[in-house]
C-alpha cells in the first residue's frame, strides 16, 4: 500500500478570531457576540503560544497560505494583527509571495476598524488578499438576514478597499427571505460596478443551532432558487470562471487557501474552534480546538489540552473524505495526487470510480478524473457513491 508523501503536501495556516458585533440569525460558524475588547490582546498572546507549539512540529515545512477568519477579524486592533503576523513569520517558514487573506465586514461602527488607515496597515503587515462579507447590496435583504451594515456602508467600504487592494473576494448570498429575481439582478449589477477578482456566491441554507432554525423565515420557492442560480451563472459567465461549487474567479485569482482544503492539503488551525488536518505516516490526524472562546482561553492559560484528536487510518473513510473535498473543484484530480495525499492504492477502489462514470457523474480523461456537469449539479449524489460500506 502506498504511504502518504508528507513532503509533497502543502501546508496552510488558519487563524480564528471568533467575535462579531452581532450574531447573524443564519450563521452556524463558531462566532460569538463581542462584549468586552479587553481580552483581545490576551487572546492574540494565547494564539502565539499555540503557534509556537505547532512550530516545533513543523520546523521543516513551509506555510503556503495564511487565512484570518471569524467572526469579524477587523474588530481586532491593527497593532495586534501585526504582532501575530510578526510571530508567524518568526515561527513558521513563509515566502514573500505567500497568500495572506483577511476577512472583513463592512460597517459604520468606529470599532469595526474599516478605515483607510486600517486597510493600509493590513497591507503594510503583508496581507495581500481581502474577503468581504457583503451578502447583499439590498437593504431589505440585509435587514432580513440580520446584518449590521446597510448598502451605504457597503459602497463606502468597498470604494476605499479597492483603492488599496486588488485581490478582493466578495461574499454574496441568494435565496434570502423576501428576495426576488429583480433584487438579485440589482445585486449582480452592483457587484459589476466593483468587478472583484473573486466572488463566493452561496445559497442561504437553514442550519441547526441558528436562530433561523427555531424561527424559520419564509424563503423563495425551489423553482425561484433554481432561476436565481441560472441568473447568477449566466451573468458571471463572461468575466469569471466557476472553478469551485460556490466560487468564481478572474484569471488566476483563485483562493489558494481554499484550494489547499479542496485538494486535501494539510492545514494548522489556531484559536477557539479552529480545525487542523495533518498527514502522518499511514493515517490522517484531525484536530479540533474547543469552540467556546472563554473555555479555550482558560485552558490555554493553564497550559491544559485545548483540542480533540481523531485518527483516520487509510481506508474507505479516508477515500470518502478525499472525494468530499476534491469533487468541489472542476479541475478534477490525478490518480497520482490521490495516492500521494491519501496513501491509498487507487486500483483498490477503482470500482467506485467506474460506477460514478457509468452514472454520468464523473468522467475520465487519461489519468485525470473530473465531475461532469451533471455531477457538479448533483454533487451530493456523486459523493454518496463513495460512502464507506
N, C-alpha and C positions, 0 to 999 in steps of 0.2 A: 504494500500500500504506500502511495506517495506520502511524503512528510511535508507539512506546511512550510513554505520557504519564507521564513520570517523577514529575512533581509531584503526581500523583494516586495514587501507590503508597505505602502506609505502609512505614515502616522500623522494624525491631526490632533489638535488641542481644542477642547470646548470649555468655555468659562461661563458658568451660570450665575447671573445676577438677578435674583428672583423677585424683586419688589416692583410694584406698579402703583400709580396714583389711585387706581380703582380696578377691581376685578371685573372683567367683562363677563356678561352672563353666558356667553357661548364658549368661554375659554376653559379647556381641560389641561392646560400646561401647568407646570409647577410654579405658579406665580401667586404672590401674596400682597395684600394691601399695605402700603408703606404707612407706618405710624410714628416712626422716630428715626431721623437720619443719623443719630449719634453713633449707631453701631456700624455704619458703613465702613469706617476706617478699620475697625476690628475685623470685619468680615473679609476685607481685602488682605489683611495681615494673615488671617487664617487660610485664605486661598494660597498665599505664598508658602505657608508651611506645608500644605498639601502638595503644592507644586514641587517643593524641594524633595519630598519623599519620592514622588514619581521620577524625579531626575536621576535618582540613584538606580532606578530600574532601567531607564532608557538613556544611559550615558552615551551610547554609541549610535542611537537612532535619531535622525534629524526630524524636525517638525515640518510638514508640507503646508499646512494651513492652520490658522487660528481664528476662532469664532467666539465673539461675545454675544450671548443670547440671554433671553429673560422670559418674563419680567420686562422691565424697561431699563436697559443699561445706561441710557443718558440721564437717569436720575442721579447717577454717581458723579461726584465732582471730578473734574478733569485731572486734578493732581493725583487722585487715587488710581485712575486708569493708567496714567503714565508710570506710576510706581509699580503696578502689576506688570505692565509690558516690559519695563526695565528688568524685572526679575525673570520674566520668561526668557528673554534673550541671554540672561546670565546662566540659567539652569538647563535650558534646552537649546539644541542647535537649530537655528532658523536662518534661512538665507535672506538676503536683502529683498528678493522678489517674492517672499512668502505672502500668500494671500491672507490679509487680516481684515475680517468682516466685523462690523459693529452694528448691532440692531438699534434702531431709534424709533420713537413715536413722536409725531408732530404734536404740538400743543402750545398754548399761550401762557402756560404757567411759568413763572420765573424760575421755579425749581426744576423745570423739565430740561434745562440746560440745552436749549436748541438754538442758541445764539450763534452768530458768525464766529465769535471768539472760540466757542466750544468746538465748532466744526474745524476751524483752523488748527486748534490744539490737537484734535484727534489726528489730523493729517501729519502734523509735526511729530507725533508719537509713533507714526509708522502705519496707522490704519489706512488702508487703500481701497476699501470697499464698504459701502453703507447699505443696509437693508432697512427699508422704512415700512412700518405698519400703517398703511393708508386705509385699506379695506374698502372704502368707497369715497367718492367725491360728493355724494348726495347727502345733504343734511338729514333728510328723513330716514335714510338707511343707517346713517351713523348713529342717530338717536335710538333707532330700533334695536341696535346691537350693543348699545351702552358705551360707545366710545366717548372719550373725554375731549376730543377735538372736533372742530367743525371744518367746513370746506375752506373758509377764510384762513384758518390756521394751516391747513394743508398747503394751500397755494403759497402762503408766505414762507413756510418752512422749505418747501421744495425749490422755490426760487433761490433762496440762499444756498441750499445744499448743492444744486447743480453748478453754482459758481465756484464751488470748492472741490467737488468730487465728480469724476466722470463715470466711474464704475459704481453704478447705483442699481439696486433692486427695489422694486415697488411691490409690496404685497397687496393683493386685492381679493375680494370675495364676491361670489354671486349666489343667487338663491336665497337672498336675505328677506326677512319679513317685510311684506309690502312692496318688494322690488318688482318693477315692471320691465318689460323689454326696452321701453323708452328710457327708463332710468339707467339701464345697463349701457345702452348706446351712448348716453351722456357721459357715463364713467369712462368709456373707451375713448371718446373724443377728448376728454380732459387728460387722459393718460397720454394721448398722442402729442399733446402740447409740450410734454416734457421729454418724450422719447427716451426712456431709460434703457440702459444696456441690458437689463434683465427684468423679467416680470414673473412673479409667482401668483397664480390665479387659482383660488381654492373654492370649492363648493362648501357652503355652510352645512355642517352636519351636527346633529344634536347628540352630544356625548354624555355618558353618565357623570355624576359628580359636578354638574354645572347647573346654574340657575335655570337655564332653558330646559333642562331635563325634567325639572319639577314643575316649571311654569312654561310649558311648551308654546312657543309662538306659532302663528299660522304662517306656513311657508308656501311659496309658489308650488303649483302642481308639478308632477313629474314631466308632463308634456312641456310646461313652461321652462322647466330646468333644462330639458333637452334642447329647446330652442335657444336658450341662453348659451349653452355650451357651443352650439353651432355658430352663433353670432360671434363669440369670442375667437373661436378658431379661424373663421373667415376674415375677421377684422385684422388679426395679427399675422396672418399667413404671409403677407407681402414683405414685412420688415423683420420678422422673427422666425426662429425655428423652434418648434416644440421638441425638446430633446429629452424631457422627463415628463412624467404623467401630469404634473401641475406646473411645469416651468418652461418659460420661453426665453430665448437668448438672441442677442445680436452678435453676429460674427463669432469671436472666440470668447465671449463674456459668460461662459458657464460659471456656476458657483462651484469652484474647485473643492470647497469643504464638503458640500453635499454630495458631489460626485464620489468623493472618497467613501462616504457612507454607502452609497448605492453599489459601488464596485467592491464592497466587502473589505474595505481597508480597515486599519486599526485606528482607534482614537482613545485619547485620555479625556475624561471629563472631571473638572474640579468644581466644587461648590455644591450647595444643597440640591439634591435631586439629580445631579449630573450622572451620566452613564458612561461607561468605558467598555471597549471591546479590544481584547489583547490576544493575539495569536501566540500560542505556545506549541511546543513540540507534541503533536498528537491530539491536541484539543484547542478549543477557543474558550477563553475566560471572559465572562460577562460580569461587570461590577456596577452596582447601583448605590449611590450615596443616599443617606437618609434625606427625605424630601423636605421635612419641616426645617426651615432656616434656624429657628431658635435651638432646636434639639441638635442640629448639625453643629452649630457654633459651640454649644455646651460640651459636646463630646470632643470637639477639636481642642477646646481649652484644656480638657483633662487628658488629652492625648489618648482617648479611647477610640475603638474602631467606629468609623462613621459609615461603613459600607457593607453590602451583602455581596457575596460571590456566588456565581453559578458556573460550573464547568460543563462545557458542551463537547463531549467526545466526538471523534469522527464517526459519522453515520447519517441516517436519514434525517434526523432533526437538524443537523448542520446543513445538509443539502437544502432543506426547506428554507432555512434562514437565508442562505445564499440566493435562492430563487426569489424570495420576498423582496430582496433589495435590488438585484441586478435587472429584474424584468420591469422595473420602473423606468429604465433607460431604453431609448430607441436604438442605441448603438450596439446592443447585444453584448456577447462575450465570446471569447475563445476558449476552446477546451483546455488549453494550457493555463489560462488565467484561473479557470475553475479549479484545476488541480493544485495550483500554487497557493490559492487563498483558502481552500478548504482542506487540503490534504487527502481528498477523496479521489479514487480512481474512477474516471468518467465512465469507462466501459461497464462498471458495476451497476450504473443507474441509467444506462442508455435507453432501456425500455420506456422509462418515464418520459424522456425527451421525444422518443418516437411517437408515443401516444399523443403528446401535445402537438406534434407536427401533423399527425393524421386528423386531428380535430380542427386544424386550420388556425391554431392559436400561436404556433411557433413555426419559424422557417429556418432552414439551414442553408448557408452559402459557404461552401468549402468547410473550414473548421469553425466558422462563426455562426452563432445562433442569435436570432432576433425575434422579438414579439411581432406578430403580424398586426395589421391594422385592427383586425378582429380581436386579437389577443390583447392589444393595447386598450381597446374599448371595454373589454370584458376581462380585466386584469385579475379579478378575484377568481374567475373560472380557471384561468391559466395557472395561477399559483396553487389552487387547490389540488391540481393533478400531482403535485409534489409533496402533499401531506404525508407524514410518516405513517406507515401501515400499522 
